[in-house]
Amino acid sequence: MRLRHLAMALSNLPAHPFREPALEQYGTDGETAARWLFSINAEDPFEETDGVIDLGAGNGILGIGALLLGAPNAIFVEIDEEVCKMLQDAIASLDLGGRCRILNGDVRSVNHDEIKRDIVIMNPPWGRQTPRADRPFLDTAARCANESIHLLHGRGAQHIEQWAETAGWVAKRWMDVDLPMPPIYSHHTKKRSSTEAAMWWIKRPAR
């Protein structure tokens, strides 16, 4: 699949309803997701893995993109029940149901051994509403990923490398992006803005 076709497919997914500011339910736009996933696939091909886990999946844009690029299967973990229903519809519309599993619940409640996959990919809460809100996602990813964790986070995050080292991984920031930030919550005063974000590739250290 070409990059522009992937971006179009992801941009056409049903939009996240963004109902809970406390959960920091911010989406990843189709263009950004496509460029990120395309770059991952060039270095860490999805089709050569045993599958991916999308933590805090929202509308499933990251996991669905990985499937469209050849991942054999995807597990989506999402706490919002209504969002899970929307995600199910999105998966069905692309005829991907046979390769997907949706888990409705907190990332802290998943059975790590049961859902382990080679790659975890996520855009977790950045902790701007609740300090350290990303930590359950990071810790769950470290327990669920066999090979790689691909993380989207605020560009100013200072703790990723230290967290990875403590958890026995190695983190490398390898992409920067200005993430579009539409006014989705009442505390947003600008009609449209962006926020500085970055992507980290977190891998197990070489033996």
C-alpha positions in Angstrom: 0.0 0.0 0.0 1.3 3.5 -0.9 1.7 6.2 1.7 -1.1 8.4 0.3 -3.5 5.5 0.1 -2.8 4.6 3.7 -3.3 8.2 4.8 -6.6 8.3 3.0 -7.8 5.1 4.5 -6.9 6.1 8.0 -8.3 9.6 7.6 -11.6 8.1 6.6 -12.0 6.1 9.8 -14.8 7.1 12.2 -13.6 10.0 14.4 -13.1 9.4 18.1 -16.0 11.0 20.1 -13.5 12.6 22.6 -15.9 12.5 25.6 -13.5 12.3 28.5 -10.9 15.0 29.0 -9.6 13.2 32.1 -8.7 10.2 30.0 -6.8 12.6 27.6 -8.6 11.1 24.6 -6.6 12.8 21.9 -6.5 11.2 18.5 -3.7 10.7 16.0 -4.6 12.2 12.6 -4.5 10.1 9.5 -1.6 11.9 7.9 0.6 11.6 10.9 -0.3 8.0 11.6 0.3 7.0 8.0 3.8 8.6 7.9 4.7 7.1 11.3 3.5 3.6 10.4 5.1 3.7 7.0 8.4 4.6 8.6 8.1 1.9 11.1 7.2 -0.7 8.4 10.4 0.3 6.4 12.6 -0.6 9.4 10.5 -3.1 11.4 8.2 -4.8 8.8 4.8 -5.6 10.2 4.3 -8.6 8.0 7.4 -10.3 9.6 5.9 -10.1 13.1 3.5 -12.3 15.0 1.2 -9.2 15.3 0.8 -5.9 17.1 -0.9 -4.5 20.2 -2.5 -1.1 20.1 -2.8 0.2 23.6 -5.3 2.9 24.3 -6.5 2.2 20.8 -9.3 4.8 20.5 -10.6 4.5 16.9 -7.9 2.0 16.2 -6.0 4.1 13.7 -2.6 2.7 14.7 -3.5 -1.0 14.8 -5.7 -0.7 11.7 -2.8 1.0 9.9 -0.5 -1.8 10.9 -2.9 -4.4 9.6 -3.2 -2.6 6.3 0.6 -2.7 6.0 0.7 -6.4 6.5 0.5 -7.2 10.2 -1.0 -10.7 10.6 -3.2 -9.6 13.5 -3.9 -6.8 16.0 -5.1 -6.6 19.6 -6.8 -3.4 20.5 -7.0 -2.4 24.2 -9.5 0.5 24.9 -11.1 1.5 28.2 -14.2 3.3 26.7 -17.0 0.9 25.9 -18.7 3.2 23.4 -15.4 3.8 21.6 -14.9 0.0 21.4 -18.3 -0.3 19.6 -17.2 2.3 17.1 -13.8 0.5 16.7 -15.7 -2.7 15.9 -17.7 -1.0 13.2 -14.5 0.5 11.7 -12.8 -2.9 11.6 -15.9 -4.5 10.0 -16.0 -1.8 7.3 -12.5 -2.7 6.2 -13.2 -6.5 6.4 -10.5 -6.9 9.0 -12.5 -8.7 11.7 -10.8 -12.0 11.3 -7.5 -10.5 12.2 -8.6 -8.4 15.2 -9.4 -8.7 18.9 -10.8 -5.9 21.0 -10.3 -5.8 24.7 -12.5 -3.4 26.6 -10.7 -2.5 29.8 -7.9 -0.7 31.6 -4.4 -1.4 30.2 -3.5 -2.4 33.8 -6.0 -5.3 33.8 -4.7 -7.1 30.6 -3.2 -10.6 30.9 0.3 -9.8 29.6 1.2 -13.4 28.9 -2.0 -14.1 27.0 -1.7 -11.1 24.5 2.1 -10.9 24.0 3.0 -9.8 20.5 6.2 -8.7 18.8 5.2 -5.0 18.5 3.3 -2.6 20.8 2.3 0.7 19.3 0.6 3.5 21.2 -0.2 7.2 21.7 -0.9 7.1 25.4 -2.1 9.9 27.7 0.8 12.4 28.0 0.1 13.2 31.6 -1.0 16.8 31.1 -4.3 16.3 32.9 -3.1 13.6 35.4 0.6 13.4 36.2 2.2 10.1 35.2 -0.9 9.0 33.3 1.4 7.4 30.7 3.1 5.1 33.2 0.5 2.3 33.2 0.8 2.2 29.4 4.5 2.2 29.3 4.7 -0.6 32.0 2.1 -2.7 30.2 3.9 -2.2 26.9 7.1 -3.5 28.4 5.4 -6.6 29.6 3.5 -7.3 26.4 6.0 -6.5 23.7 8.4 -9.2 22.6 10.6 -7.0 20.4 9.6 -3.3 20.0 7.5 -0.5 21.5 6.7 2.4 19.2 5.6 5.4 21.2 4.1 8.8 20.3 4.5 11.3 23.1 5.0 15.0 23.8 8.3 16.2 22.3 9.3 17.7 25.7 9.0 14.3 27.5 12.2 13.9 29.5 11.5 10.6 31.2 11.2 8.1 28.2 14.9 7.1 28.0 15.3 6.8 31.8 12.1 4.7 32.1 13.2 2.4 29.2 16.6 1.9 30.8 15.0 1.0 34.2 12.7 -1.4 32.5 15.5 -3.1 30.6 14.9 -1.5 27.2 16.7 1.1 25.0 14.7 4.1 23.8 15.6 6.2 20.7 13.7 9.3 19.6 13.7 9.1 15.9 10.9 11.3 14.5 9.4 14.7 15.3 6.0 16.0 14.3 3.7 18.9 14.8 0.5 17.0 15.8 -2.7 18.8 14.7 -4.8 19.6 17.8 -8.4 20.5 16.8 -10.6 22.2 19.5 -12.3 19.0 20.9 -12.8 20.0 24.6 -14.4 23.0 26.3 -11.0 24.3 27.6 -9.6 24.6 24.1 -9.9 28.2 23.1 -8.2 28.2 19.7 -10.1 27.1 16.6 -7.1 25.0 15.5 -3.6 24.5 16.7 -0.9 21.9 16.9 1.3 20.5 19.6 5.0 19.3 19.4 5.2 15.6 19.5 7.8 12.9 18.9 8.1 9.2 18.2 10.3 6.9 20.2 11.4 3.5 19.1 12.0 1.4 22.2 13.8 -1.9 21.7 15.4 -4.6 23.8 19.1 -4.1 24.1 21.4 -6.0 21.8 22.8 -9.2 23.3 
